Amino acid sequence: MDLKVKYRYARAFVVLVAALITLILNIKYEREIVRSLIIMLVVIIVFYVISTIAIALIDKIRTMDTKVEKVEEEEAEEAQTQENESKENA
């Protein structure tokens, strides 16, 4: 499964959870509407950027893992080929 499809809604989920927590805290501390909205906007932008970076890092790590697996498979195939050639020569 493609990583972008798998984590399609992760960014939105993180941003909405952060906005919900901010909303609850703004209500608890009885902040003014304008100040509350400014804080909410800043939180949404910050967590959007954080989640975008996190998803990009997850994507890079997963592609590195698949590259390592491919290299290991190629090395195993080369070793088998060399063993077969040495048996044929003997």
ROTORBA-751227 format. One record per atom (N, C-alpha, C): residue number from 1; residue in one letter; atom name; x, y, z. Coordinates in steps of 0.02 Angstrom, whole numbers, plus 50000, padded with zeros to 5 digits. Example, Ala and Ser with C-alpha at 12.3 -4.5 7.8 and 13.67 -1.06 7.14 Angstrom:
REM residues 2
{n:1 res:A atom:N px:50660 py:49716 pz:50390}
{n:1 res:A atom:CA px:50615 py:49775 pz:50390}
{n:1 res:A atom:C px:50660 py:49835 pz:50390}
{n:2 res:S atom:N px:50642 py:49888 pz:50354}
{n:2 res:S atom:CA px:50684 py:49947 pz:50357}
{n:2 res:S atom:C px:50645 py:50002 pz:50394}
//
This chain:
REM residues 90
{n:1 res:M atom:N px:50042 py:49942 pz:50000}
{n:1 res:M atom:CA px:50000 py:50000 pz:50000}
{n:1 res:M atom:C px:50045 py:50062 pz:50000}
{n:2 res:D atom:N px:50027 py:50110 pz:49961}
{n:2 res:D atom:CA px:50065 py:50171 pz:49956}
{n:2 res:D atom:C px:50060 py:50210 pz:50022}
{n:3 res:L atom:N px:50116 py:50238 pz:50042}
{n:3 res:L atom:CA px:50119 py:50273 pz:50107}
{n:3 res:L atom:C px:50074 py:50335 pz:50107}
{n:4 res:K atom:N px:50071 py:50370 pz:50051}
{n:4 res:K atom:CA px:50030 py:50430 pz:50049}
{n:4 res:K atom:C px:49956 py:50414 pz:50057}
{n:5 res:V atom:N px:49936 py:50357 pz:50030}
{n:5 res:V atom:CA px:49866 py:50336 pz:50038}
{n:5 res:V atom:C px:49854 py:50313 pz:50110}
{n:6 res:K atom:N px:49903 py:50279 pz:50138}
{n:6 res:K atom:CA px:49896 py:50253 pz:50206}
{n:6 res:K atom:C px:49890 py:50309 pz:50257}
{n:7 res:Y atom:N px:49930 py:50361 pz:50250}
{n:7 res:Y atom:CA px:49931 py:50417 pz:50298}
{n:7 res:Y atom:C px:49896 py:50479 pz:50270}
{n:8 res:R atom:N px:49848 py:50469 pz:50228}
{n:8 res:R atom:CA px:49813 py:50525 pz:50196}
{n:8 res:R atom:C px:49780 py:50570 pz:50246}
{n:9 res:Y atom:N px:49749 py:50542 pz:50297}
{n:9 res:Y atom:CA px:49711 py:50581 pz:50346}
{n:9 res:Y atom:C px:49750 py:50595 pz:50410}
{n:10 res:A atom:N px:49811 py:50574 pz:50415}
{n:10 res:A atom:CA px:49851 py:50583 pz:50476}
{n:10 res:A atom:C px:49863 py:50657 pz:50490}
{n:11 res:R atom:N px:49880 py:50694 pz:50438}
{n:11 res:R atom:CA px:49894 py:50766 pz:50447}
{n:11 res:R atom:C px:49832 py:50802 pz:50473}
{n:12 res:A atom:N px:49775 py:50789 pz:50443}
{n:12 res:A atom:CA px:49713 py:50821 pz:50465}
{n:12 res:A atom:C px:49695 py:50801 pz:50536}
{n:13 res:F atom:N px:49706 py:50738 pz:50553}
{n:13 res:F atom:CA px:49690 py:50715 pz:50620}
{n:13 res:F atom:C px:49733 py:50750 pz:50673}
{n:14 res:V atom:N px:49797 py:50757 pz:50659}
{n:14 res:V atom:CA px:49842 py:50791 pz:50707}
{n:14 res:V atom:C px:49821 py:50863 pz:50715}
{n:15 res:V atom:N px:49806 py:50897 pz:50661}
{n:15 res:V atom:CA px:49787 py:50967 pz:50664}
{n:15 res:V atom:C px:49721 py:50976 pz:50701}
{n:16 res:L atom:N px:49673 py:50933 pz:50688}
{n:16 res:L atom:CA px:49608 py:50939 pz:50722}
{n:16 res:L atom:C px:49612 py:50924 pz:50796}
{n:17 res:V atom:N px:49654 py:50875 pz:50815}
{n:17 res:V atom:CA px:49662 py:50861 pz:50887}
{n:17 res:V atom:C px:49695 py:50920 pz:50922}
{n:18 res:A atom:N px:49746 py:50950 pz:50890}
{n:18 res:A atom:CA px:49778 py:51009 pz:50920}
{n:18 res:A atom:C px:49729 py:51067 pz:50925}
{n:19 res:A atom:N px:49688 py:51077 pz:50874}
{n:19 res:A atom:CA px:49638 py:51131 pz:50876}
{n:19 res:A atom:C px:49586 py:51118 pz:50931}
{n:20 res:L atom:N px:49566 py:51055 pz:50939}
{n:20 res:L atom:CA px:49517 py:51039 pz:50992}
{n:20 res:L atom:C px:49546 py:51053 pz:51061}
{n:21 res:I atom:N px:49608 py:51034 pz:51073}
{n:21 res:I atom:CA px:49639 py:51047 pz:51138}
{n:21 res:I atom:C px:49645 py:51122 pz:51149}
{n:22 res:T atom:N px:49663 py:51159 pz:51097}
{n:22 res:T atom:CA px:49668 py:51232 pz:51103}
{n:22 res:T atom:C px:49600 py:51263 pz:51118}
{n:23 res:L atom:N px:49549 py:51238 pz:51085}
{n:23 res:L atom:CA px:49481 py:51263 pz:51097}
{n:23 res:L atom:C px:49459 py:51251 pz:51169}
{n:24 res:I atom:N px:49472 py:51192 pz:51194}
{n:24 res:I atom:CA px:49453 py:51176 pz:51263}
{n:24 res:I atom:C px:49490 py:51220 pz:51312}
{n:25 res:L atom:N px:49555 py:51230 pz:51301}
{n:25 res:L atom:CA px:49593 py:51274 pz:51346}
{n:25 res:L atom:C px:49571 py:51346 pz:51341}
{n:26 res:N atom:N px:49553 py:51370 pz:51282}
{n:26 res:N atom:CA px:49529 py:51438 pz:51274}
{n:26 res:N atom:C px:49463 py:51448 pz:51311}
{n:27 res:I atom:N px:49421 py:51398 pz:51309}
{n:27 res:I atom:CA px:49357 py:51402 pz:51345}
{n:27 res:I atom:C px:49370 py:51401 pz:51420}
{n:28 res:K atom:N px:49415 py:51358 pz:51442}
{n:28 res:K atom:CA px:49430 py:51351 pz:51513}
{n:28 res:K atom:C px:49457 py:51417 pz:51541}
{n:29 res:Y atom:N px:49502 py:51449 pz:51505}
{n:29 res:Y atom:CA px:49532 py:51511 pz:51530}
{n:29 res:Y atom:C px:49492 py:51573 pz:51510}
{n:30 res:E atom:N px:49435 py:51564 pz:51479}
{n:30 res:E atom:CA px:49388 py:51618 pz:51461}
{n:30 res:E atom:C px:49423 py:51675 pz:51423}
{n:31 res:R atom:N px:49458 py:51657 pz:51371}
{n:31 res:R atom:CA px:49492 py:51707 pz:51330}
{n:31 res:R atom:C px:49442 py:51740 pz:51283}
{n:32 res:E atom:N px:49461 py:51800 pz:51259}
{n:32 res:E atom:CA px:49419 py:51836 pz:51211}
{n:32 res:E atom:C px:49417 py:51798 pz:51145}
{n:33 res:I atom:N px:49365 py:51810 pz:51107}
{n:33 res:I atom:CA px:49355 py:51774 pz:51043}
{n:33 res:I atom:C px:49413 py:51787 pz:50995}
{n:34 res:V atom:N px:49431 py:51850 pz:50986}
{n:34 res:V atom:CA px:49483 py:51868 pz:50937}
{n:34 res:V atom:C px:49550 py:51836 pz:50958}
{n:35 res:R atom:N px:49567 py:51842 pz:51021}
{n:35 res:R atom:CA px:49629 py:51813 pz:51045}
{n:35 res:R atom:C px:49627 py:51737 pz:51038}
{n:36 res:S atom:N px:49571 py:51708 pz:51053}
{n:36 res:S atom:CA px:49562 py:51636 pz:51047}
{n:36 res:S atom:C px:49571 py:51613 pz:50975}
{n:37 res:L atom:N px:49542 py:51649 pz:50928}
{n:37 res:L atom:CA px:49548 py:51631 pz:50857}
{n:37 res:L atom:C px:49620 py:51639 pz:50832}
{n:38 res:I atom:N px:49654 py:51690 pz:50856}
{n:38 res:I atom:CA px:49724 py:51700 pz:50835}
{n:38 res:I atom:C px:49767 py:51642 pz:50861}
{n:39 res:I atom:N px:49756 py:51623 pz:50924}
{n:39 res:I atom:CA px:49793 py:51567 pz:50952}
{n:39 res:I atom:C px:49777 py:51503 pz:50913}
{n:40 res:M atom:N px:49713 py:51493 pz:50897}
{n:40 res:M atom:CA px:49693 py:51433 pz:50859}
{n:40 res:M atom:C px:49726 py:51432 pz:50790}
{n:41 res:L atom:N px:49728 py:51489 pz:50757}
{n:41 res:L atom:CA px:49760 py:51493 pz:50690}
{n:41 res:L atom:C px:49834 py:51475 pz:50694}
{n:42 res:V atom:N px:49868 py:51502 pz:50744}
{n:42 res:V atom:CA px:49940 py:51487 pz:50752}
{n:42 res:V atom:C px:49950 py:51412 pz:50766}
{n:43 res:V atom:N px:49908 py:51384 pz:50810}
{n:43 res:V atom:CA px:49915 py:51313 pz:50826}
{n:43 res:V atom:C px:49902 py:51270 pz:50764}
{n:44 res:I atom:N px:49852 py:51287 pz:50725}
{n:44 res:I atom:CA px:49837 py:51248 pz:50664}
{n:44 res:I atom:C px:49896 py:51251 pz:50615}
{n:45 res:I atom:N px:49924 py:51310 pz:50605}
{n:45 res:I atom:CA px:49980 py:51316 pz:50558}
{n:45 res:I atom:C px:50041 py:51277 pz:50584}
{n:46 res:V atom:N px:50057 py:51284 pz:50648}
{n:46 res:V atom:CA px:50116 py:51251 pz:50675}
{n:46 res:V atom:C px:50109 py:51175 pz:50671}
{n:47 res:F atom:N px:50051 py:51149 pz:50691}
{n:47 res:F atom:CA px:50042 py:51077 pz:50689}
{n:47 res:F atom:C px:50036 py:51050 pz:50618}
{n:48 res:Y atom:N px:50012 py:51090 pz:50572}
{n:48 res:Y atom:CA px:50011 py:51068 pz:50502}
{n:48 res:Y atom:C px:50083 py:51059 pz:50476}
{n:49 res:V atom:N px:50125 py:51107 pz:50492}
{n:49 res:V atom:CA px:50195 py:51102 pz:50471}
{n:49 res:V atom:C px:50230 py:51043 pz:50505}
{n:50 res:I atom:N px:50219 py:51034 pz:50570}
{n:50 res:I atom:CA px:50249 py:50979 pz:50606}
{n:50 res:I atom:C px:50227 py:50912 pz:50578}
{n:51 res:S atom:N px:50162 py:50905 pz:50565}
{n:51 res:S atom:CA px:50138 py:50841 pz:50538}
{n:51 res:S atom:C px:50162 py:50828 pz:50467}
{n:52 res:T atom:N px:50169 py:50880 pz:50428}
{n:52 res:T atom:CA px:50195 py:50872 pz:50360}
{n:52 res:T atom:C px:50268 py:50848 pz:50362}
{n:53 res:I atom:N px:50308 py:50877 pz:50406}
{n:53 res:I atom:CA px:50377 py:50856 pz:50413}
{n:53 res:I atom:C px:50381 py:50784 pz:50439}
{n:54 res:A atom:N px:50338 py:50767 pz:50487}
{n:54 res:A atom:CA px:50338 py:50699 pz:50515}
{n:54 res:A atom:C px:50320 py:50648 pz:50462}
{n:55 res:I atom:N px:50270 py:50662 pz:50421}
{n:55 res:I atom:CA px:50250 py:50615 pz:50368}
{n:55 res:I atom:C px:50306 py:50608 pz:50316}
{n:56 res:A atom:N px:50339 py:50663 pz:50300}
{n:56 res:A atom:CA px:50395 py:50659 pz:50253}
{n:56 res:A atom:C px:50452 py:50616 pz:50281}
{n:57 res:L atom:N px:50466 py:50624 pz:50346}
{n:57 res:L atom:CA px:50519 py:50583 pz:50377}
{n:57 res:L atom:C px:50499 py:50509 pz:50378}
{n:58 res:I atom:N px:50437 py:50495 pz:50393}
{n:58 res:I atom:CA px:50413 py:50426 pz:50393}
{n:58 res:I atom:C px:50420 py:50396 pz:50323}
{n:59 res:D atom:N px:50404 py:50435 pz:50273}
{n:59 res:D atom:CA px:50409 py:50412 pz:50203}
{n:59 res:D atom:C px:50482 py:50397 pz:50185}
{n:60 res:K atom:N px:50528 py:50441 pz:50205}
{n:60 res:K atom:CA px:50599 py:50430 pz:50191}
{n:60 res:K atom:C px:50625 py:50368 pz:50226}
{n:61 res:I atom:N px:50606 py:50359 pz:50289}
{n:61 res:I atom:CA px:50629 py:50301 pz:50327}
{n:61 res:I atom:C px:50603 py:50236 pz:50295}
{n:62 res:R atom:N px:50541 py:50236 pz:50275}
{n:62 res:R atom:CA px:50513 py:50175 pz:50245}
{n:62 res:R atom:C px:50544 py:50161 pz:50177}
{n:63 res:T atom:N px:50560 py:50212 pz:50138}
{n:63 res:T atom:CA px:50592 py:50199 pz:50074}
{n:63 res:T atom:C px:50664 py:50175 pz:50084}
{n:64 res:M atom:N px:50697 py:50200 pz:50137}
{n:64 res:M atom:CA px:50765 py:50176 pz:50152}
{n:64 res:M atom:C px:50763 py:50103 pz:50171}
{n:65 res:D atom:N px:50713 py:50082 pz:50209}
{n:65 res:D atom:CA px:50706 py:50012 pz:50228}
{n:65 res:D atom:C px:50697 py:49967 pz:50167}
{n:66 res:T atom:N px:50656 py:49989 pz:50120}
{n:66 res:T atom:CA px:50645 py:49948 pz:50060}
{n:66 res:T atom:C px:50708 py:49945 pz:50018}
{n:67 res:K atom:N px:50746 py:50000 pz:50015}
{n:67 res:K atom:CA px:50808 py:50000 pz:49977}
{n:67 res:K atom:C px:50859 py:49952 pz:50008}
{n:68 res:V atom:N px:50862 py:49951 pz:50074}
{n:68 res:V atom:CA px:50908 py:49905 pz:50108}
{n:68 res:V atom:C px:50888 py:49833 pz:50094}
{n:69 res:E atom:N px:50824 py:49818 pz:50095}
{n:69 res:E atom:CA px:50801 py:49750 pz:50080}
{n:69 res:E atom:C px:50818 py:49731 pz:50009}
{n:70 res:K atom:N px:50811 py:49776 pz:49962}
{n:70 res:K atom:CA px:50828 py:49761 pz:49892}
{n:70 res:K atom:C px:50902 py:49747 pz:49885}
{n:71 res:V atom:N px:50944 py:49786 pz:49918}
{n:71 res:V atom:CA px:51016 py:49776 pz:49914}
{n:71 res:V atom:C px:51035 py:49708 pz:49944}
{n:72 res:E atom:N px:51004 py:49690 pz:50000}
{n:72 res:E atom:CA px:51018 py:49626 pz:50031}
{n:72 res:E atom:C px:50997 py:49568 pz:49985}
{n:73 res:E atom:N px:50940 py:49575 pz:49952}
{n:73 res:E atom:CA px:50918 py:49523 pz:49905}
{n:73 res:E atom:C px:50966 py:49517 pz:49847}
{n:74 res:E atom:N px:50990 py:49574 pz:49820}
{n:74 res:E atom:CA px:51037 py:49572 pz:49765}
{n:74 res:E atom:C px:51103 py:49539 pz:49786}
{n:75 res:E atom:N px:51126 py:49554 pz:49846}
{n:75 res:E atom:CA px:51188 py:49523 pz:49870}
{n:75 res:E atom:C px:51179 py:49447 pz:49878}
{n:76 res:A atom:N px:51122 py:49426 pz:49902}
{n:76 res:A atom:CA px:51109 py:49355 pz:49911}
{n:76 res:A atom:C px:51107 py:49320 pz:49842}
{n:77 res:E atom:N px:51077 py:49353 pz:49793}
{n:77 res:E atom:CA px:51074 py:49324 pz:49725}
{n:77 res:E atom:C px:51144 py:49319 pz:49695}
{n:78 res:E atom:N px:51186 py:49371 pz:49706}
{n:78 res:E atom:CA px:51254 py:49369 pz:49681}
{n:78 res:E atom:C px:51295 py:49313 pz:49714}
{n:79 res:A atom:N px:51284 py:49304 pz:49778}
{n:79 res:A atom:CA px:51320 py:49251 pz:49814}
{n:79 res:A atom:C px:51300 py:49182 pz:49787}
{n:80 res:Q atom:N px:51236 py:49174 pz:49773}
{n:80 res:Q atom:CA px:51212 py:49110 pz:49745}
{n:80 res:Q atom:C px:51242 py:49099 pz:49676}
{n:81 res:T atom:N px:51244 py:49151 pz:49636}
{n:81 res:T atom:CA px:51271 py:49146 pz:49569}
{n:81 res:T atom:C px:51345 py:49127 pz:49571}
{n:82 res:Q atom:N px:51382 py:49158 pz:49617}
{n:82 res:Q atom:CA px:51452 py:49142 pz:49624}
{n:82 res:Q atom:C px:51463 py:49070 pz:49648}
{n:83 res:E atom:N px:51420 py:49047 pz:49693}
{n:83 res:E atom:CA px:51425 py:48978 pz:49716}
{n:83 res:E atom:C px:51411 py:48929 pz:49659}
{n:84 res:N atom:N px:51360 py:48945 pz:49619}
{n:84 res:N atom:CA px:51344 py:48901 pz:49562}
{n:84 res:N atom:C px:51400 py:48900 pz:49512}
{n:85 res:E atom:N px:51432 py:48957 pz:49499}
{n:85 res:E atom:CA px:51486 py:48959 pz:49452}
{n:85 res:E atom:C px:51547 py:48920 pz:49477}
{n:86 res:S atom:N px:51560 py:48926 pz:49543}
{n:86 res:S atom:CA px:51617 py:48889 pz:49570}
{n:86 res:S atom:C px:51605 py:48814 pz:49568}
{n:87 res:K atom:N px:51543 py:48792 pz:49578}
{n:87 res:K atom:CA px:51527 py:48721 pz:49574}
{n:87 res:K atom:C px:51534 py:48695 pz:49502}
{n:88 res:E atom:N px:51514 py:48736 pz:49454}
{n:88 res:E atom:CA px:51519 py:48717 pz:49383}
{n:88 res:E atom:C px:51592 py:48712 pz:49361}
{n:89 res:N atom:N px:51634 py:48757 pz:49388}
{n:89 res:N atom:CA px:51705 py:48757 pz:49369}
{n:89 res:N atom:C px:51743 py:48699 pz:49402}
{n:90 res:A atom:N px:51718 py:48675 pz:49457}
{n:90 res:A atom:CA px:51754 py:48621 pz:49492}
{n:90 res:A atom:C px:51741 py:48553 pz:49465}
//
